[in-house]
Amino acid sequence: MNLPSRHTLTLSKKIGRRPPGSENEAASASYILHSMSELEINVDMETISSWNSDWSALVLICFIALFAYSAYLLNMTISVVLSLFTFFAFLMETFSWGILSRLFPRSTASNIVAKINPSQERRKIVVLSANYDTPKSSFFGRKRVSRFFRPFYFMCFISILIFCGLSIFGAIGKLAKFHKSVLTQVWLCCLPFALLVFLFALILLQTELNKNYTAGANDNASGVAVLLSVLSSLASAPLEFVEVWGVATARAYAGGRGMVSFLRRHRRKLKKSLILNIDHPGRGQLSVVTREGVIFGFRSSRKIIAIVKSISRKSKRLSTGKAKNRVKKSDSMVALARGYNALTIGGFSGGTFPGWRSPDDTFDHLERDNMDKAIRLIVAILDEVDSRA
């Protein structure tokens, strides 16, 4: 069995589901730490404290928004304050700045960070990242449903924005002494948006109450396997001018808290670095993610995209597709939101990551050739960065 397959087998089958705060999460961190240490490179384990999921906060925001909508007929001031708050909180949670998530219980987890020094002077730092935690399976994780997650999410955001407009209209109307029937009719016109928010909240709530976590073979044992394989290759033949950091992050499904903690801890050293996130590379068409984010999104690093294009022109075997990540807060999105040069490489099918929040995300469904291609592509990117340095 080749190296990436061995790692994915261990993480997704022998260890299995890796829920936050569980023994399996700790066992995964220990396995990754041991695998990196065997390469005789600098390795460190960084402890973080985080909540378990960011969807719980979204559920709470949706219900507060519904309360703001209901309060429209009773107290305009409360309606305005709550609707504006939910709009702001929804945006912040979406872009990985936890607001209401901070109200939920925390537990500890670990980022595992490895560093491979260049053979000569350091002129550039490249960070390779992959998360090792697993999410709960969801209705949105079904094969023909996952592509509708983003439209549903976006419409929920629009609905909350409409609640803000409604409450402001009501406050102005009350001051202007509009007839109560006019205010009521406008409120009733917004009822379909309230029903949509309620339905979205119920689906998210059902996911949060669900006790079934995925095996996480493609999401993201395959990413960790590719990361470990690339580090194994570089350990015996380091680059000349590029220092490579490999980080296996925890709590990606808590809004990328592992990456948030990592960037906060190393922000001075990494401000001018390139961050290459490896996400779901074990299935689908291997692609470069050009845009990240569920609502508006962030444009991926043009520097890395230009490098990938150059590599694709030189070798057809390393040609990749283009995709947009519209379903999850990846480590790359977290970095992009904070002004870093970042990009995700992963497998896509039907506009989404195969296996995302799906119970069929098992080792048996992985495509080994995809992981091998991802390894070759990342090594080629590192070589290109090194030659330009």
N, C-alpha and C positions, 0 to 999 in steps of 0.2 A: 504493500500500500504506500502511495507517495505521501510526501509530507503534509500538504494541505488536507488531504482526505483523512489522514490520521488525526489531525487536530480537530476537524469538524466532527469526526466520529466520537472522539472523547468528549467534546463539549456538548454535543446535541443528543448523544445516545447513552454514553456511560455516565456522564454527569446529568444530562437531561435538562429539564426546565430549570430556568435560573431566575426565579422571582426575587424581587428586592427584599433584602433582609433575611434571606433564607440561607440554609447550610449550603445549598447548591451554588448560590451566588458566591459565597466565600470559597467554596471548592474550586470554582472556575477561576477566581482571582489567584488562588494558590497554584493551580495548574499553569496558568499563563506566566506567573512569576518564575516557576520552576523551569518552564520551557525557555524563557529568556535568559535565565541564569546559566543554563547549560551552554549557551553560546559564548560564555566568558566575555560579556559586555557589561557596561555599567547599567545596573537595574535598580529601581527604587519603587517602593509602594507608597502611594500618597492617600491618606485617609480623607474621606469627604463625609459630610453629613447632609442627608437629603430626604425629602419626602418620596413616596413610592411612585406616584403617577401625577401627571398634570391634568388628566381628564377629569379628575374629581373636582378640581377648581373650575373647569369649564361647566360642569353640571351645576355647581353652586351659582356661577355667574348667570347661567340661563334662568334659574329659578328666581334670582334677584331681579333680573330683567322682566320676568313675568309679573312679579310683585309690583314693579314700577309701572307696568302697563295697567295693572288692576287699580293701582292707587290714583290713576288719572282722574277718575270720577269722584274721588274722595278728598284727596289732598294734593293739589298741584305742586306744591313745594317739594314734598317727598318724591313725587313722580319725577320731577326735573333732576333732583339730586341723585336719585338712584339710577336713573337711565344714563346720565352722564358718567357716573361711576362705572357702571357695567360696560359701557363703550370703551372707556379707558382701560379697565381691567382685562377685557377680552383681547384688546390689541396687545397689551403687555404680555399676557400669557402666551399668545400666539407667537410673539417674537422672542420667547424664551426668557423674559424677565418676570419671574414669578411674583404675583401680588397676593392673591387669595390662596395660592398653593402653600404659602408659608404658614397657613393656619392648620395644616394637616400634620399628623405625626411624622417624625423623622426617624431614620435609622442610619447606621454607618455603612459605608461601602468603600471600595478602593479603586483608584486608578493605578495601573501598572505602567511605569515609564522606563523605557530603555534608551540609551544613547550610544551611538557608534561614532567615534571621533574620526575625522578625515586623516589620511596618511600624511598630509602636509598642513598648511595653515587653514584655519576655518574662515571662509568668506561668506558662507550662506548656511542657514538652517532650514531643513525641510522636515516637517512633522507628518508622520503617517499615523492615522487614527482609525480605530474600529471599536465599536461598543460590543460588550459581551453579555449584557442583560437581555432578557426576553420579555415580551409583552403578553397581555392577556388576549385570548382570541376574541374576535368581535364580529358582529353582524356585518360591519364594513370590510372585514377581511375575506369575505366570500368572493370567489373568483369573478363573478359578473357584477358585483356590487361595489368593489373597492374604488373603481373609477368614478363613482358618484359621491365619494366622500368629500372631495373638494367643493363641488357645486353645493352640496348640502351645507357644508361648513361656511361657505361664502354667503349663502342665503341667510344663514343664522346671523352672521355679522351684519348684513344689510337690514335684517329685521330689528336688531338692537339699535342700529343707526336710525331706523324709522321711529322706534320708540322715543329716541331723543328728540327727533323733530316733532313728534306728537305731543310730548310733554311741554316743549317750549311753545308750541302753538296754543296748547291749552292754557298755559300761564298768561300768554299775551291776550288770548280770547277772554279770559276772566277779567283782566285789567280793562279790556275794551268793552266789557259787559256784553259779549256775544250771548245770544240766546242759548240756554242749556241744551236744547234739542240739536243745535248745530254742532256743539262740542261732542254730544253723544253720537251723532251720525259719523263724525270723523273717527271717533274711537272705534265704532263698529266696523268701519272700513279697514281698520288695521287688525281685525280679529284673525284673518288667515295667517298673518305673520306671527301672531302669538301662538297659534296652533303649530306652526312649523318649528318654532323655538321649543315648544313643549315636547314635540316628537323627537327632536334632536337630543334634548336633555334625557329623555327616556332611553334612547338607544345607548347613549354614553353611560347612563346610570346602570343599565343592564350589563354593560361591559365591565364596569367597575365592581359590580356585585358578583360577577362571574369568577369562579375560583380556578378556572382552567387556563393555565399558561401554555403558550406554544413551546414546542421542543427547540425552536430557535436555530434550526440548522442553517437556513439561508440568512436568517435574521437573528444574530449576525455572527454565528459561529464561522460561517464561510469567510466573513471579513476579517475576523481575528486570525483564521488559518492563513489567509493570504498575507496578512501583516507579519506573522511569525515566520513564514517562508521567505519573505523578502529580507527580513532581518537576518535570517540564517545565511542567506546568500551574501549579504554585505559584511557579516562578521568576519568572514575569511578573506574578503576582498573589499575593504572600505574605499569610499570615494576619495578623491584627492583634496578637494576644497569644500565639500559639503558635509556638514554634520547632520546625521539623520537621527531624529527622535521617533521612537515608536511608542505610541500610547494606546493601551487598551482601556477604554473608558467605561465607567459604570453609570447606571441610571439615565440612559438615553431616553427612556420612556417616562422620565420625570421632567421632561423639558430640556434634555441635554445637560443635566446638572453636572455630570462627570466632566464634560468639556468646559462648562462654565468655570468650574473649580480649577481645572488645569490651566486655562488661560489667565485666570486671576492670579494664580500662584506664580506664573512664569511670564507675565505680560511684558516686562522690560526686555527680556531676552528674545521674545518671539514676535515683537511688533513688526519686524520686517521679514519674517519668515514666510514660507509657503506651506500651506496645510492641505494635505491630500487625504481625504476621508474615504474609507473603503466600506461600502454598504451593500449588502445583498449581492455579492458578485457570483454566487453559486448557481443562479438560474436566470433564464431570459437572455436578451441581447445585451452584451456588455456595452455600456454607454457612458458618456461624459454628461454629467448633469450641468446644464447651462444656467438653470434658474432654480432657486430653493425657496420654499415657503408656501403655505396653504392659501393665504389671501393674495397679497400683492407679490411677494417674493423678492429675493435679492439676486442680483446678477453674479454668477460665479466668476472667479478670478480670470481675467482676460490673459494674464501672463501664462497661467497653466494651460488654458484652452489653446493658446498659440503654440505652446510646446507640444501638446497632443496632436494638433494639426500637422506640425512638422514631422512628427514621428509617423503618423498615418501616411503621409506622402512618401516617406522613405520605405515603408514596409506595409504591404497590404495585409499581412498576417496580423498586424496590430491595429488595423482600422477599427474604429468604434462608431457606435451610433450616438445620437444626441437625444437628451430627454430632459424633462422638467420634473423635479420632485415636488409633488403637490399633496402628499399624504402624511409626512412626518417631519418632526424637527430633527434633522440630522445634525451630527457634530459639525458638519460644514456650515449649515445654516446658522448655528450658534456663533461660529467664528465670523461669518460674513456680517451678521448683525452687529458685530463689535468692531468692524473695520479691518479684518484680516484678509489676506489673500488666500482664499480657500476654494476647494472644488471637491465634488464627490464622484467617485467611479463606482458603478454598480450595474446590476442586471435589471432590465426592464421588460415588461410584457403587458400590452394593453394599457399603457400609460401609467403603470404602477409597478412597485416592487413585487415580484412573485413571492408568495409566502408571507407577506406583511399581515400580521395579526390573524393568521390562518392556522387552523388545526392540522392542515396537511403540510406544514413546514417541517418536514422530517428529512433525515439523512438520505433516505431512499430516493427522494425527488431531486437531489442535487445533480448538477452537470459538472463533472470533474474538469472537462476541457475549459469551461468558463473560468474556473479558479486559476488554472495554469496560464490562460491568456492574460488574466488580470495581473498575475505575478510578473509576466514578461513585460507587460505594458508599464507597470510601475517602476520596474528596474530600468526600462528605457527612458522614462521620464527623469529619473534620478541621474542617469548618465548624461542626459541632455542638459539638465540644470548644472551639473558638475562641469561640463565642457564650457558652458557659458560663463561660469564663475571664474 
